[in-house]
Amino acid sequence: MFITLDGIDGVGKSTQIERLINYLAQQGHETLLVRDPGTTEIGARLRQILLESDLELHRRTEAMLFMASRCEMVETILRPAIAEGKTVVSDRFLLANVVYQSVGDKVSPDLLWQMGRLANGGLVPDLTILLDMPAQRSMERIGKETDRMESRGVDYMESVRQEFLQQLPHSSQSTAVINADQTPDDVTREMLASVAQVLS
């Protein structure tokens, strides 16, 4: 089983991922949590370039670096874990790559999906959960120094939010949109209901 959680920053992904991992463990699943980009040594180094530096990159360059990081993670970590029967939970996946690099019509979403499927070797999540919230609310929640993506401002982030909603159906066979602008417990309840439906 392969589950991904996504959404703009500030929607509470970290909290909900931790709760999801705990729920799966209680259900008897051996779980693995990964972060995209990251998890592998190559991914960690590319993450520094992509999110923690002030380098100016063309969107297509960004997309290819994200996909190189994901390719390494898929082939060295995800596929072996899934083959062993583990339930993998990923903090972001290809959906985020398509959304962030296509906003503003810099790169076609269709092209990014094609590139992403190639980089992933065809691996697709069983369930993609999108935590959704207006960008203004999410930016208020962040309350910290922003990374290179967040620093593009609230209007940009709202465009990203809308693109998430539009591109979500392409991300996997089963998807769920959950209103993240409610109590964490309510978000968890809706999220686990979606997961339980797929697990059954």
Secondary structure, DSSP 4 states (H G I P E B T S, - for coil): -EEEEE-STTS-HHHHHHHHHHHHHHTT--EEEEESS-SSHHHHHHHHHHHSS-----HHHHHHHHHHHHHHHIIIIIHHHHHTTPEEEEES-HHHHHHHHHTTSSS-HHHHHHHHHHHHTT---SEEEEEE--HHHHHHHH-S---TTGGG-HHHHHHHHHHHHHHGGGT-SEEEEEE-SS-HHHHHHHHHHHHHHHH-
